[in-house]
Amino acid sequence: MKAISLWQPWATLWVLQIKKYETRSWPFPYWHTGPVAIHAAKKEYGKLLDIKEQWFDLVNQQLYEAGFDFFELPKGALIGFCDGIISTPIKERPKNKMEEMFGDWSPGRYQWASRNMRAIKEPIPFKGRQGLFDIDNNILVDGQRDQPKRHRQLKLF
């Protein structure tokens, strides 16, 4: 299975589909048509210290309504997965102001849309990487040696 790492809060926003699209400078590989795991990066996003209060309030409100605390979002863990991702070149900015705030909609970039995104009930600690990376296909079913029966975590929130 392929996986992609995102900084928080974008990872959780995308898994919960509050953020409908992930924006990237590169297209998602057209040849990969299978499931994709979503990983919340362990590293803190330094620019969060500089974000505008209006943006923070909006994100915090959206997360709160979904039952999450902005400052307690999981990091360094798999938090969701989808059946696949389709990317298309960005041709225009989204009409939804909130969606526009959640991505970089510059010309020449790509928007990634997920198919059937689902959250994992409890985050699975996992070391991420930059770009698209491979994880064991069974990690979300059979679990890891130190954490058996992870399949129970596939229940939705």
C-alpha positions as MATLAB code, in Angstrom:
seq = 'MKAISLWQPWATLWVLQIKKYETRSWPFPYWHTGPVAIHAAKKEYGKLLDIKEQWFDLVNQQLYEAGFDFFELPKGALIGFCDGIISTPIKERPKNKMEEMFGDWSPGRYQWASRNMRAIKEPIPFKGRQGLFDIDNNILVDGQRDQPKRHRQLKLF';
ca = [
       0.000    0.000    0.000;
       1.187    3.524   -0.673;
       1.122    6.234    1.985;
       1.496   10.010    1.995;
       2.551   12.145    4.934;
       0.923   15.499    5.708;
       1.550   18.003    8.465;
      -1.155   18.572   11.026;
      -3.794   19.978   10.956;
      -4.031   19.330    7.198;
      -3.789   15.540    7.625;
      -6.780   15.370    9.964;
      -8.741   17.936    7.970;
      -8.322   15.821    4.829;
      -9.103   12.503    6.521;
     -12.293   13.995    7.971;
     -13.063   15.505    4.541;
     -13.382   18.989    6.021;
     -10.662   19.708    3.465;
     -11.801   18.051    0.212;
      -8.519   18.376   -1.673;
      -4.835   18.081   -0.928;
      -2.712   20.379   -3.101;
       0.769   19.386   -4.213;
       3.450   20.536   -6.636;
       3.429   17.099   -8.270;
       0.665   14.871   -9.636;
      -0.330   11.699   -7.854;
       1.049    8.782   -9.931;
      -1.618    7.783  -12.446;
      -0.438    4.156  -12.356;
      -1.321    3.708   -8.665;
      -5.008    2.859   -8.483;
      -5.122    1.133   -5.099;
      -5.619    2.263   -1.524;
      -3.544    5.026    0.059;
      -2.840    5.486    3.775;
      -2.742    9.001    5.245;
       0.078    9.658    7.687;
       0.244   12.610   10.081;
       3.842   13.812   10.139;
       5.674   13.871   13.439;
       7.435   17.142   12.682;
       5.693   20.308   13.785;
       4.764   22.774   11.102;
       6.842   25.804   12.085;
       4.661   28.287   10.253;
       1.759   27.537   12.606;
       3.303   30.092   14.903;
       2.808   32.714   12.205;
      -0.700   31.837   11.027;
      -3.364   34.462   11.053;
      -5.784   34.383   13.941;
      -8.757   34.149   11.559;
      -7.318   31.042    9.900;
      -6.532   29.417   13.242;
     -10.018   30.146   14.594;
     -11.630   28.589   11.523;
      -9.483   25.436   11.661;
      -9.895   25.118   15.422;
     -13.681   25.485   15.113;
     -13.888   22.845   12.360;
     -11.794   20.395   14.373;
     -13.740   21.089   17.579;
     -17.039   20.395   15.800;
     -15.575   17.076   14.611;
     -14.532   16.198   18.186;
     -10.818   17.044   17.997;
      -8.508   19.383   19.876;
      -6.118   21.304   17.605;
      -3.250   20.930   20.077;
      -3.765   17.191   20.602;
      -3.897   15.999   16.990;
      -1.973   12.769   16.436;
       1.501   13.068   14.969;
       3.864   10.386   13.706;
       0.986    8.014   12.972;
      -1.270    6.584   10.303;
      -4.644    8.247   10.795;
      -6.728    7.281    7.769;
      -6.871    5.740    4.348;
      -8.810    5.961    1.123;
      -9.532    3.688   -1.821;
      -7.511    5.840   -4.196;
      -6.462    9.334   -5.211;
      -7.031   11.147   -8.469;
      -5.014   14.266   -9.211;
      -5.752   16.973  -11.738;
      -3.918   20.169  -12.645;
      -5.220   23.225  -10.830;
      -7.035   25.425  -13.320;
      -8.815   27.782  -10.930;
      -9.133   28.576   -7.270;
     -11.954   26.840   -5.393;
     -15.170   28.781   -4.921;
     -15.347   27.653   -1.305;
     -13.319   30.164    0.757;
     -12.511   27.629    3.460;
     -11.188   25.112    0.895;
      -9.064   27.864   -0.620;
      -7.494   28.551    2.784;
      -6.558   24.872    3.192;
      -4.308   24.581    0.129;
      -1.864   26.239   -2.240;
      -3.898   26.819   -5.387;
      -1.116   28.383   -7.457;
      -1.041   27.660  -11.200;
       1.086   24.657  -12.135;
       0.140   22.710   -8.987;
      -2.200   19.723   -8.611;
      -5.298   19.016   -6.573;
      -5.679   15.514   -5.176;
      -9.170   14.140   -4.587;
      -9.594   11.017   -2.476;
     -12.071    8.217   -3.070;
     -13.916    6.943   -0.008;
     -11.717    8.464    2.702;
     -11.991    6.797    6.113;
     -10.476    7.614    9.478;
      -8.737    4.992   11.594;
     -10.346    4.801   15.031;
      -7.018    5.008   16.872;
      -3.842    6.315   15.203;
      -1.199    3.686   14.459;
       2.293    4.957   15.334;
       4.389    4.873   12.195;
       7.481    6.593   10.839;
       6.636    8.606    7.750;
       8.711    9.829    4.840;
       8.614   12.569    2.274;
       6.760   11.921   -0.942;
       4.799    8.765   -1.603;
       6.120    5.745    0.304;
       5.292    2.080    0.753;
       3.843    0.461    3.850;
       3.009   -3.180    4.493;
      -0.371   -3.999    2.948;
      -1.371   -5.846    6.109;
      -0.614   -3.110    8.611;
      -4.223   -1.975    8.696;
      -5.540   -5.526    8.834;
      -3.110   -7.802   10.656;
      -1.255   -5.149   12.610;
       2.306   -5.100   13.785;
       4.121   -7.613   15.977;
       3.905   -5.338   19.007;
       0.279   -4.387   18.459;
      -1.767   -7.404   17.325;
      -5.301   -7.234   15.981;
      -5.081   -3.703   14.652;
      -8.014   -4.544   12.385;
     -10.346   -3.402   15.172;
      -9.087    0.135   14.577;
     -10.651    0.292   11.139;
     -13.988    1.203   12.671;
     -14.917    4.766   11.801;
     -15.112    7.539   14.388;
];
